[in-house]
Amino acid sequence: MDNDKTKIRVIVGGLVVKDGKFVIVQEKKESAKGLWNLPLGKLEGNETIMEGAKREIEEETGLRVELKHLIGIYQIPKTLRSGYNATEFIYLAQVIGGELRCPDDMMAVKWVTPEEFG
């Protein structure tokens, strides 16, 4: 019998691209404080993966988006820092409205070029 009690999370979000730049968010939660990431989060309730990805992007950026296509599915093994095993579904997202803003649960949100990020 397998006694592994590893928590498994489905993480959803996306790469928001506009005019050669993309959005990154700086995490505020203790487990990832100060780290820069794409707008991502946990799948909730009865959401589909696409509904959750759209919700997370819009909550973390203030932008309204349309999901274009799945970029990739990534598996991240359990780490001491996270405490769970994650599967991430990342979508390409196109901006259809809204203004970039930083929500209360993030430290910062900004547009960057691939060169600035690298």
Helices and strands as residue ranges (DSSP letters): E 7-18, E 21-27, G 30-32, E 36-37, E 40-42, H 49-61, E 63-76, E 84-98, E 106-112, H 114-117
